[in-house]
Amino acid sequence: MPTPGPNGEHTTAPIANIENQTQERARYREIKAVALDDKEIKSLKEKADAATSDEDQRAASKAYYKALFNKMRTLDGSLSDYIDHMEKATYRRLDGGNSPQ
């Protein structure tokens, strides 16, 4: 259903944008689930979980996430921008604000 725009005209752009974002997030979750099932990704996750020091855990987690996001880009390149955004947010959380080298 069209919504009134700033000049009173009706537009569907905001609704279409929300629908596109919702579809993009849903596709991202699908691709992530497939990537998480990859043997290499599972192995890297196990290494990250088994790390004993904070430094080792952070380094192993970065390797895991790098492989995970690269796998996701391989599975669906159309999500590259969204994956890049999520990757940067993940590294900021791991590093307390710093992006990967």
Backbone as a chain_set.jsonl record, in Angstrom:
{"seq": "MPTPGPNGEHTTAPIANIENQTQERARYREIKAVALDDKEIKSLKEKADAATSDEDQRAASKAYYKALFNKMRTLDGSLSDYIDHMEKATYRRLDGGNSPQ", "coords": {"N": [[0.849, -1.17, 0.0], [0.645, 2.164, -0.92], [2.396, 4.908, 0.63], [1.959, 8.182, 2.053], [4.039, 10.731, 0.742], [6.499, 13.381, 1.37], [5.349, 15.616, 0.114], [2.708, 15.016, 0.01], [2.185, 13.248, -2.04], [1.799, 9.841, -3.089], [3.887, 7.078, -2.339], [5.818, 4.1, -2.814], [8.369, 3.575, -2.202], [9.729, 3.634, 0.434], [8.597, 1.334, 1.591], [9.299, -0.662, -0.243], [12.074, -0.547, 0.059], [12.394, -1.403, 2.706], [11.431, -4.004, 2.434], [13.36, -5.05, 0.677], [15.649, -4.889, 2.33], [14.893, -6.653, 4.338], [14.733, -9.049, 2.905], [17.402, -9.253, 2.151], [18.692, -9.573, 4.641], [17.557, -12.02, 5.38], [18.542, -13.709, 3.36], [21.253, -13.47, 3.924], [21.357, -14.783, 6.416], [20.683, -17.363, 5.566], [22.86, -18.009, 3.863], [24.932, -17.811, 5.7], [24.324, -19.955, 7.39], [24.815, -22.103, 5.67], [27.557, -21.733, 5.189], [28.551, -22.091, 7.783], [28.356, -24.785, 8.023], [30.455, -25.835, 6.688], [33.387, -27.832, 6.596], [36.012, -26.779, 7.033], [35.443, -24.292, 8.158], [34.116, -25.082, 10.48], [36.228, -26.372, 11.78], [37.994, -24.219, 12.241], [36.401, -22.726, 13.962], [36.264, -24.452, 16.159], [38.958, -24.369, 16.95], [39.147, -21.691, 17.713], [37.368, -21.677, 19.861], [38.711, -23.371, 21.567], [41.0, -22.065, 22.286], [43.337, -20.921, 24.709], [44.41, -18.563, 25.832], [43.634, -15.029, 25.99], [44.743, -13.567, 23.885], [45.412, -15.599, 22.014], [42.847, -16.578, 21.591], [41.551, -14.382, 20.441], [43.053, -14.078, 18.07], [42.584, -16.565, 16.832], [39.838, -16.392, 16.57], [39.618, -14.26, 14.774], [40.757, -15.446, 12.492], [38.87, -17.446, 12.064], [36.5, -15.912, 11.597], [37.312, -14.466, 9.338], [37.619, -16.498, 7.43], [34.986, -17.474, 7.458], [33.432, -15.238, 6.532], [34.609, -14.887, 4.005], [33.943, -17.315, 2.8], [31.18, -17.014, 2.74], [30.957, -14.889, 0.936], [31.835, -16.18, -1.334], [29.795, -18.002, -1.687], [27.568, -16.362, -2.208], [27.936, -13.749, -3.965], [26.433, -11.475, -4.406], [25.768, -10.453, -1.987], [27.931, -9.139, -0.996], [28.42, -6.436, -0.117], [26.776, -6.266, 2.157], [27.831, -8.351, 3.671], [30.425, -7.374, 4.01], [29.868, -5.18, 5.665], [28.881, -6.506, 7.967], [31.13, -7.983, 8.635], [33.002, -5.98, 9.293], [31.741, -4.91, 11.548], [31.884, -7.113, 13.229], [34.674, -7.4, 13.601], [35.195, -4.963, 14.844], [33.909, -5.401, 17.254], [35.453, -7.537, 18.25], [37.958, -6.326, 18.455], [37.594, -4.103, 19.937], [37.026, -1.782, 18.537], [38.836, -1.535, 16.419], [39.551, -2.189, 12.969], [40.243, -5.073, 10.805], [43.586, -5.809, 9.572]], "CA": [[0.0, 0.0, 0.0], [1.468, 3.375, -0.967], [2.377, 5.784, 1.801], [2.114, 9.579, 1.639], [5.383, 11.289, 0.752], [6.589, 14.693, 2.016], [4.483, 16.593, -0.553], [1.375, 14.461, -0.052], [2.076, 12.226, -3.073], [1.95, 8.486, -2.56], [5.095, 6.394, -2.787], [6.054, 2.771, -2.231], [9.819, 3.436, -2.045], [10.149, 3.188, 1.763], [8.158, -0.045, 1.811], [10.142, -1.516, -1.079], [13.398, -0.56, 0.669], [12.307, -2.274, 3.886], [11.296, -5.377, 1.938], [14.675, -5.448, 0.165], [16.53, -5.104, 3.478], [14.44, -7.876, 5.004], [15.16, -10.164, 2.054], [18.865, -9.324, 2.217], [19.034, -10.18, 5.936], [17.153, -13.428, 5.343], [19.506, -14.402, 2.503], [22.488, -13.496, 4.693], [21.242, -15.864, 7.403], [20.734, -18.632, 4.82], [24.239, -18.222, 3.411], [25.748, -18.044, 6.889], [24.059, -21.327, 7.842], [25.529, -23.001, 4.755], [28.989, -21.56, 5.45], [28.86, -22.673, 9.094], [28.366, -26.239, 7.884], [31.693, -26.186, 5.997], [34.349, -28.495, 7.492], [37.106, -25.865, 7.388], [34.882, -23.278, 9.054], [33.883, -25.76, 11.762], [37.535, -26.603, 12.394], [38.489, -22.933, 12.741], [35.57, -22.362, 15.117], [36.721, -25.29, 17.271], [40.24, -23.818, 17.394], [38.871, -20.436, 18.427], [36.73, -22.022, 21.129], [39.652, -24.094, 22.415], [42.143, -21.215, 22.632], [43.441, -20.773, 26.159], [44.692, -17.182, 26.248], [42.83, -14.022, 25.296], [45.409, -13.241, 22.63], [45.218, -16.733, 21.106], [41.42, -16.663, 21.282], [41.256, -13.281, 19.523], [43.677, -14.401, 16.784], [41.857, -17.7, 16.254], [38.51, -15.897, 16.2], [39.777, -13.479, 13.552], [40.948, -16.402, 11.396], [37.568, -18.079, 11.858], [35.571, -14.974, 10.966], [37.802, -14.152, 7.993], [37.253, -17.632, 6.583], [33.532, -17.524, 7.377], [32.923, -14.192, 5.653], [35.073, -15.182, 2.648], [33.11, -18.415, 2.315], [29.864, -16.453, 2.453], [31.068, -14.119, -0.316], [31.945, -17.167, -2.4], [28.474, -18.601, -1.873], [26.642, -15.379, -2.785], [28.634, -12.486, -4.17], [25.512, -10.338, -4.408], [25.672, -9.965, -0.607], [29.26, -8.677, -0.58], [28.358, -5.197, 0.664], [26.184, -6.573, 3.46], [28.821, -9.176, 4.371], [31.492, -6.452, 4.418], [29.351, -4.425, 6.81], [28.817, -7.398, 9.119], [32.505, -8.333, 8.966], [33.59, -4.832, 9.988], [31.119, -4.842, 12.876], [32.418, -8.231, 14.01], [36.048, -7.071, 13.994], [35.143, -3.879, 15.84], [33.545, -6.027, 18.528], [36.603, -8.318, 18.713], [39.125, -5.456, 18.711], [37.234, -2.913, 20.697], [36.933, -0.61, 17.673], [39.775, -1.555, 15.299], [39.248, -3.074, 11.857], [41.368, -5.973, 10.501], [44.619, -5.296, 8.676]], "C": [[0.9, 1.24, 0.0], [1.32, 4.202, 0.304], [2.557, 7.218, 1.339], [3.562, 10.038, 1.757], [5.366, 12.672, 1.373], [5.669, 15.737, 1.388], [3.059, 16.077, -0.714], [1.194, 13.412, -1.136], [2.305, 10.848, -2.441], [3.183, 7.834, -3.175], [5.196, 5.035, -2.122], [7.534, 2.566, -1.955], [10.225, 3.002, -0.638], [9.769, 1.73, 2.039], [9.026, -1.001, 1.014], [11.535, -1.637, -0.478], [13.422, -1.481, 1.888], [12.211, -3.725, 3.466], [12.633, -5.896, 1.412], [15.644, -5.747, 1.303], [16.168, -6.393, 4.206], [14.875, -9.102, 4.212], [16.673, -10.356, 2.115], [19.304, -9.968, 3.533], [18.685, -11.668, 5.957], [18.136, -14.238, 4.502], [20.857, -14.516, 3.219], [22.456, -14.648, 5.699], [21.307, -17.236, 6.733], [22.164, -18.977, 4.429], [25.151, -18.502, 4.6], [25.552, -19.468, 7.395], [24.787, -22.339, 6.965], [27.027, -22.939, 5.039], [29.394, -22.205, 6.77], [28.926, -24.186, 9.052], [29.626, -26.746, 7.175], [32.707, -26.767, 6.991], [35.468, -27.563, 7.951], [36.623, -24.812, 8.39], [34.656, -23.887, 10.44], [35.194, -25.975, 12.506], [38.103, -25.313, 12.99], [37.689, -22.472, 13.962], [35.992, -23.166, 16.347], [38.045, -24.782, 17.828], [40.036, -22.534, 18.192], [38.278, -20.727, 19.802], [37.697, -22.686, 22.111], [40.856, -23.256, 22.843], [42.141, -20.913, 24.126], [43.732, -19.357, 26.631], [43.81, -16.219, 25.462], [43.423, -13.695, 23.931], [45.222, -14.346, 21.6], [43.761, -16.838, 20.662], [41.033, -15.585, 20.264], [41.828, -13.588, 18.133], [42.939, -15.543, 16.088], [40.46, -17.271, 15.811], [38.579, -15.079, 14.911], [39.957, -14.394, 12.34], [39.629, -17.086, 11.038], [36.633, -17.132, 11.115], [36.011, -14.606, 9.552], [37.407, -15.264, 7.027], [35.74, -17.71, 6.394], [33.004, -16.484, 6.388], [33.381, -14.402, 4.211], [34.253, -16.302, 2.022], [31.729, -17.89, 1.927], [29.892, -15.643, 1.154], [31.15, -15.058, -1.51], [30.574, -17.763, -2.717], [27.482, -17.649, -2.521], [27.298, -14.012, -2.85], [27.728, -11.269, -4.165], [25.349, -9.725, -3.015], [26.97, -9.349, -0.105], [29.222, -7.416, 0.272], [27.819, -5.46, 2.069], [27.161, -7.396, 4.3], [29.977, -8.302, 4.852], [31.085, -5.674, 5.663], [29.36, -5.281, 8.078], [30.227, -7.803, 9.577], [33.172, -7.193, 9.755], [33.031, -4.715, 11.401], [31.67, -5.936, 13.785], [33.829, -7.927, 14.494], [36.089, -5.929, 15.005], [34.815, -4.456, 17.214], [34.734, -6.809, 19.099], [37.754, -7.426, 19.17], [38.808, -4.258, 19.576], [37.275, -1.66, 19.836], [37.846, -0.637, 16.471], [39.338, -2.539, 14.238], [40.451, -3.959, 11.571], [42.356, -5.322, 9.564], [44.406, -5.839, 7.309]], "O": [[1.808, 1.352, 0.823], [0.277, 4.199, 0.958], [3.235, 7.462, 0.341], [4.229, 9.763, 2.755], [4.323, 13.108, 1.861], [5.247, 16.664, 2.078], [2.282, 16.636, -1.488], [0.162, 12.742, -1.169], [2.931, 10.729, -1.388], [3.482, 8.009, -4.356], [4.718, 4.84, -1.004], [7.927, 1.486, -1.515], [11.013, 2.064, -0.516], [10.537, 0.988, 2.65], [9.447, -2.037, 1.53], [12.122, -2.719, -0.5], [14.367, -2.248, 2.073], [12.842, -4.59, 4.074], [13.0, -7.042, 1.668], [16.375, -6.736, 1.257], [17.049, -7.136, 4.639], [15.336, -10.086, 4.791], [17.163, -11.485, 2.128], [20.194, -10.819, 3.537], [19.44, -12.478, 6.495], [18.52, -15.34, 4.893], [21.525, -15.546, 3.126], [23.423, -15.4, 5.816], [21.915, -18.163, 7.268], [22.622, -20.1, 4.64], [26.046, -19.342, 4.51], [26.519, -20.12, 7.789], [25.32, -23.327, 7.471], [27.69, -23.974, 5.12], [30.466, -22.801, 6.865], [29.492, -24.807, 9.952], [29.836, -27.955, 7.075], [32.863, -26.25, 8.098], [35.831, -27.56, 9.127], [37.322, -24.49, 9.35], [34.973, -23.264, 11.453], [35.263, -25.782, 13.72], [38.627, -25.314, 14.104], [38.253, -21.892, 14.89], [36.07, -22.623, 17.449], [38.239, -24.763, 19.044], [40.677, -22.321, 19.221], [38.648, -20.093, 20.79], [37.531, -22.583, 23.326], [41.647, -23.695, 23.677], [41.093, -20.682, 24.729], [43.332, -18.988, 27.735], [43.301, -16.561, 24.394], [42.699, -13.562, 22.945], [44.908, -14.07, 20.442], [43.475, -17.149, 19.506], [40.273, -15.853, 19.334], [41.149, -13.377, 17.128], [42.701, -15.485, 14.881], [39.961, -17.738, 14.787], [37.702, -15.191, 14.055], [39.377, -14.147, 11.283], [39.313, -17.279, 9.864], [36.038, -17.515, 10.107], [35.173, -14.452, 8.664], [36.916, -14.995, 5.931], [35.265, -17.982, 5.291], [32.215, -16.816, 5.503], [32.622, -14.125, 3.283], [33.908, -16.238, 0.842], [31.178, -18.282, 0.898], [28.951, -15.708, 0.363], [30.6, -14.769, -2.573], [30.243, -17.998, -3.879], [26.639, -18.081, -3.306], [27.223, -13.223, -1.909], [28.192, -10.151, -3.946], [24.849, -8.609, -2.881], [27.099, -9.065, 1.086], [29.922, -7.334, 1.281], [28.346, -4.937, 3.051], [27.302, -7.163, 5.501], [30.455, -8.468, 5.974], [31.87, -5.531, 6.6], [29.798, -4.828, 9.135], [30.476, -7.946, 10.774], [33.828, -7.436, 10.768], [33.775, -4.448, 12.345], [31.894, -5.708, 14.973], [34.154, -8.165, 15.658], [36.918, -5.928, 15.915], [35.388, -4.037, 18.22], [34.992, -6.748, 20.301], [38.439, -7.73, 20.147], [39.701, -3.478, 19.905], [37.535, -0.573, 20.353], [37.66, 0.17, 15.56], [38.812, -3.606, 14.556], [41.557, -3.663, 12.022], [42.01, -4.388, 8.841], [45.171, -5.529, 6.396]]}, "num_chains": 1, "name": "protein.A"}
